[in-house]
Amino acid sequence: MRLAAATAAYADDLAHVRRLSPATVRAYAADLRDLQNAAGDVELAEIDLESLHEWRWRATQRGDARATIARRTASVRGFFAWAQEHGIIAVDPSLRLVAPKRARTLPKVATAPAMTAVLDAAAARAGEGDAIALRDAAILELLYASALRVAELCGMDVDDIDAHRRTVRVIGKGSKERIVPFGGPAASALDAYLVRGRPVLAARGQGSRAVFLGARGGRLGTRAAYDVVSRAVAPALGTETTGPHTLRHSAATHLLDGGADLRTVQEMLGHASLGTTQIYTHVSAEKLAAAYRLAHPRA
């Protein structure tokens, strides 16, 4: 079997057997296309460890980030393991392909006062009654309140919101469902949008059940949600762009700083591994300095 055909079969297996999300399947397919661009559409059995090293070397020469190369290496190793398991190849050439270590970086986090300023500004714009402004304020409040992924936010339907309990049901990675709480400000912003903003947008569309709608009435896409967040949050952080994950990072950090249990935050974020959540346990420089001044005898 040639590489292109094997890649298509693997993507089909990921989508329908392992039931990974469409975004994850697209990411795997893109990583394997990069290998095909380097090696050509050859027979899968013709690819050996030397071919894979050549592919990695090319990625390094064109300046690909270490994290990108590490992710693509993992994708390729998963692909060849699958091919061997299904009898497409006799020997897995990627077994000795070692991924470069990723640099450990802390996520970008907005301070609590900065988030308050962002959300207050969004609420002021929404107070004028514009449907898009009402929607954007609800998006920002909910992302920060519940630490949702942007795909989870855009995938929500109206029936997923329980206004009485102040919870929302979302489908996360691996099609895993979870119930996430939100607070009073997010509840108020959602109610204002659902009562005064969403009907205006829905009248322009085809009856979508999505909570968040675009200007034409269809389900809001992740790219559009990213732009909403970037326009509101980037100026507060002094950066050109920033995305919804900044609000997720900020919410998780502020929860832990406020005394929330790590396991609880893990459940809220939908992390499969506690180790993924532990990145948020970093201590701010301000808290560290304050603790030092209070505790060290030579401070």
C-alpha positions as CSV (number, residue, x, y, z in Angstrom):
1,M,0.0,0.0,0.0
2,R,1.3,3.5,-0.9
3,L,1.7,6.2,1.7
4,A,-1.2,8.3,0.5
5,A,-3.6,5.4,0.6
6,A,-2.3,4.3,4.0
7,T,-2.7,7.8,5.4
8,A,-6.3,7.9,4.2
9,A,-7.1,4.5,5.8
10,Y,-5.4,5.6,9.0
11,A,-7.4,8.8,9.2
12,D,-10.6,6.8,8.6
13,D,-9.6,4.4,11.5
14,L,-9.0,7.4,13.8
15,A,-12.3,8.9,13.0
16,H,-14.6,5.9,13.0
17,V,-12.9,3.3,15.2
18,R,-11.0,5.4,17.8
19,R,-13.6,8.2,17.4
20,L,-11.2,11.0,17.7
21,S,-12.4,14.5,17.1
22,P,-12.4,15.9,13.5
23,A,-9.8,18.5,14.5
24,T,-7.5,15.8,15.9
25,V,-7.9,13.6,12.8
26,R,-7.1,16.6,10.5
27,A,-4.0,17.3,12.6
28,Y,-2.7,13.7,12.2
29,A,-3.4,13.8,8.5
30,A,-1.5,17.1,8.1
31,D,1.5,15.6,9.9
32,L,1.5,12.6,7.6
33,R,1.2,14.8,4.5
34,D,4.4,16.5,5.6
35,L,6.1,13.1,5.6
36,Q,4.6,12.4,2.1
37,N,5.9,15.8,0.8
38,A,9.4,14.7,1.9
39,A,9.3,11.0,0.9
40,G,6.9,11.0,-2.0
41,D,3.9,8.7,-2.4
42,V,6.0,5.6,-2.1
43,E,5.2,2.1,-1.0
44,L,4.9,2.1,2.8
45,A,7.4,-0.7,3.1
46,E,10.1,1.4,1.3
47,I,10.2,3.9,4.2
48,D,13.0,3.0,6.6
49,L,14.6,4.8,9.6
50,E,17.0,6.6,7.3
51,S,14.0,8.1,5.4
52,L,12.5,9.3,8.6
53,H,15.7,10.9,9.8
54,E,15.9,12.7,6.4
55,W,12.4,13.9,6.8
56,R,13.2,15.2,10.3
57,W,16.4,16.9,9.1
58,R,14.4,18.8,6.4
59,A,12.0,20.0,9.0
60,T,14.9,21.3,11.2
61,Q,16.5,23.0,8.2
62,R,13.4,24.9,7.3
63,G,13.1,26.2,10.9
64,D,10.1,24.1,12.2
65,A,9.7,24.6,16.0
66,R,10.8,21.8,18.3
67,A,7.3,21.3,19.5
68,T,6.0,20.9,15.9
69,I,8.7,18.3,15.1
70,A,8.0,16.4,18.3
71,R,4.2,16.3,17.6
72,R,4.8,15.1,14.0
73,T,7.2,12.4,15.2
74,A,4.5,11.2,17.6
75,S,2.0,11.2,14.7
76,V,4.3,9.2,12.5
77,R,5.1,6.7,15.2
78,G,1.4,6.1,15.8
79,F,0.8,5.7,12.1
80,F,3.5,3.1,11.6
81,A,2.4,1.2,14.7
82,W,-1.1,1.0,13.2
83,A,0.3,-0.1,9.9
84,Q,2.2,-2.9,11.5
85,E,-0.7,-4.0,13.6
86,H,-2.9,-4.2,10.5
87,G,-0.3,-6.2,8.5
88,I,0.4,-3.5,6.0
89,I,4.1,-3.5,6.9
90,A,6.2,-6.3,8.5
91,V,8.6,-4.0,10.4
92,D,7.9,-0.6,12.1
93,P,10.7,1.7,10.9
94,S,9.8,4.4,13.5
95,L,10.5,2.3,16.6
96,R,13.9,3.9,17.0
97,L,12.8,7.4,15.9
98,V,13.2,9.5,19.1
99,A,11.2,12.7,19.4
100,P,13.1,15.9,20.4
101,K,12.3,17.0,23.9
102,R,9.8,19.9,24.0
103,A,10.8,23.0,25.8
104,R,8.7,23.4,28.9
105,T,6.9,26.7,28.7
106,L,4.3,28.2,31.0
107,P,1.0,29.2,29.4
108,K,0.2,32.9,28.9
109,V,-2.0,34.0,31.7
110,A,-3.9,37.3,32.2
111,T,-4.1,38.7,35.7
112,A,-7.4,38.8,37.6
113,P,-7.5,42.6,37.4
114,A,-6.8,42.5,33.6
115,M,-9.6,40.0,33.1
116,T,-12.0,42.1,35.1
117,A,-11.2,45.1,32.9
118,V,-11.7,43.0,29.7
119,L,-15.1,41.6,30.9
120,D,-16.3,45.0,32.2
121,A,-15.5,46.6,28.8
122,A,-17.4,43.8,27.0
123,A,-20.4,44.2,29.3
124,A,-20.4,48.0,28.6
125,R,-20.5,47.3,24.9
126,A,-23.2,44.7,25.3
127,G,-25.2,47.3,27.4
128,E,-26.0,49.1,24.1
129,G,-28.1,46.1,23.0
130,D,-26.2,45.1,19.8
131,A,-26.7,41.4,19.2
132,I,-23.0,40.8,18.3
133,A,-21.8,42.7,21.4
134,L,-24.2,40.7,23.6
135,R,-22.9,37.4,22.0
136,D,-19.2,38.5,22.4
137,A,-19.7,39.4,26.1
138,A,-21.3,36.0,26.7
139,I,-18.5,34.2,24.9
140,L,-15.8,35.9,27.0
141,E,-17.6,35.4,30.3
142,L,-18.3,31.7,29.6
143,L,-14.8,30.9,28.4
144,Y,-13.3,32.5,31.5
145,A,-15.9,31.1,33.9
146,S,-15.8,27.5,32.8
147,A,-12.3,27.2,31.2
148,L,-13.8,25.7,28.1
149,R,-11.9,24.8,24.9
150,V,-13.0,26.9,21.9
151,A,-14.3,23.8,20.1
152,E,-16.4,22.9,23.1
153,L,-17.9,26.4,23.2
154,C,-18.7,26.5,19.5
155,G,-20.2,22.9,19.7
156,M,-22.7,23.8,22.4
157,D,-26.4,23.7,21.7
158,V,-29.1,25.6,23.5
159,D,-30.3,22.5,25.3
160,D,-26.8,22.0,26.8
161,I,-27.3,24.9,29.2
162,D,-28.9,24.4,32.5
163,A,-29.6,27.9,33.7
164,H,-31.1,26.8,37.0
165,R,-28.0,24.8,38.1
166,R,-25.6,27.2,36.2
167,T,-23.9,24.3,34.4
168,V,-23.2,23.6,30.7
169,R,-22.8,20.2,29.1
170,V,-19.9,20.0,26.6
171,I,-18.3,17.3,24.4
172,G,-14.5,17.4,24.9
173,K,-11.6,15.6,23.3
174,G,-12.2,11.9,22.5
175,S,-16.0,12.7,22.5
176,K,-16.0,12.7,26.3
177,E,-18.9,14.5,27.8
178,R,-18.6,16.6,31.0
179,I,-20.7,19.0,33.0
180,V,-19.0,22.3,33.8
181,P,-20.3,25.1,36.2
182,F,-20.3,28.8,35.6
183,G,-20.9,31.7,37.9
184,G,-23.2,34.6,38.2
185,P,-21.6,37.1,35.8
186,A,-21.5,34.5,33.1
187,A,-25.1,33.5,33.8
188,S,-26.2,37.2,33.4
189,A,-24.3,37.6,30.2
190,L,-25.7,34.3,28.8
191,D,-29.2,35.3,29.7
192,A,-28.9,38.7,28.1
193,Y,-27.6,37.1,24.9
194,L,-30.1,34.3,24.7
195,V,-33.1,36.7,25.3
196,R,-32.0,39.8,23.4
197,G,-29.1,38.9,21.1
198,R,-29.5,35.3,19.8
199,P,-33.0,35.7,18.5
200,V,-31.8,38.6,16.2
201,L,-29.0,36.4,14.8
202,A,-31.1,33.3,14.6
203,A,-33.7,35.1,12.4
204,R,-30.9,35.4,9.8
205,G,-30.2,31.7,9.6
206,Q,-31.7,28.3,9.1
207,G,-32.8,27.4,12.6
208,S,-29.5,26.2,14.1
209,R,-29.6,24.9,17.7
210,A,-26.2,26.3,18.4
211,V,-25.8,28.6,21.4
212,F,-23.4,30.9,19.7
213,L,-24.3,32.1,16.2
214,G,-22.4,34.0,13.5
215,A,-23.6,37.2,11.9
216,R,-25.5,35.2,9.3
217,G,-27.3,33.0,11.8
218,G,-25.2,29.8,11.4
219,R,-23.1,28.1,14.1
220,L,-20.2,30.2,15.1
221,G,-16.9,28.8,13.9
222,T,-13.8,28.4,16.0
223,R,-11.8,30.9,13.9
224,A,-14.5,33.5,14.5
225,A,-14.5,32.8,18.2
226,Y,-10.7,33.1,18.2
227,D,-11.0,36.6,16.7
228,V,-13.6,37.6,19.3
229,V,-11.2,36.8,22.1
230,S,-8.1,38.2,20.4
231,R,-9.8,41.6,19.8
232,A,-10.9,41.8,23.4
233,V,-7.9,40.3,25.3
234,A,-4.8,41.0,23.3
235,P,-4.7,44.7,24.1
236,A,-5.0,43.9,27.8
237,L,-1.9,41.6,27.6
238,G,0.1,43.9,25.4
239,T,0.3,41.4,22.5
240,E,-0.8,41.5,18.9
241,T,-2.9,38.3,19.1
242,T,-4.1,35.9,21.7
243,G,-6.7,33.2,21.6
244,P,-9.4,31.5,23.7
245,H,-6.8,29.2,25.3
246,T,-5.5,32.3,27.2
247,L,-8.9,32.5,29.0
248,R,-8.7,28.7,29.7
249,H,-5.2,29.1,31.1
250,S,-6.2,32.1,33.1
251,A,-9.3,30.5,34.6
252,A,-7.3,27.4,35.7
253,T,-4.5,29.4,37.2
254,H,-6.9,31.7,39.1
255,L,-8.9,28.7,40.4
256,L,-5.7,27.1,41.8
257,D,-4.4,30.4,43.2
258,G,-7.8,30.8,44.9
259,G,-7.4,27.4,46.7
260,A,-9.3,25.0,44.3
261,D,-8.3,21.3,44.5
262,L,-6.1,20.1,41.6
263,R,-8.3,17.1,41.0
264,T,-11.3,19.4,40.8
265,V,-9.6,21.6,38.3
266,Q,-8.6,18.6,36.3
267,E,-12.2,17.4,36.1
268,M,-13.4,20.9,35.1
269,L,-10.8,21.2,32.3
270,G,-11.4,17.7,31.0
271,H,-7.8,16.6,31.3
272,A,-7.2,12.9,31.0
273,S,-3.9,13.2,33.0
274,L,-3.3,15.1,36.2
275,G,0.2,15.9,34.9
276,T,-1.4,18.1,32.2
277,T,-3.2,20.1,34.9
278,Q,-0.1,20.5,37.0
279,I,1.4,23.1,34.6
280,Y,-1.1,25.6,36.2
281,T,0.4,25.2,39.6
282,H,3.2,27.6,38.8
283,V,3.3,30.4,41.3
284,S,3.2,34.0,40.2
285,A,6.2,36.2,40.9
286,E,4.1,38.5,43.0
287,K,2.9,35.6,45.3
288,L,6.4,34.2,45.5
289,A,7.8,37.6,46.5
290,A,5.1,38.2,49.1
291,A,5.6,34.7,50.6
292,Y,9.4,35.4,50.7
293,R,9.0,38.7,52.5
294,L,6.7,37.2,55.1
295,A,8.6,33.9,55.7
296,H,12.3,34.4,55.2
297,P,14.3,35.7,58.2
298,R,16.6,37.7,56.0
299,A,14.0,39.2,53.7
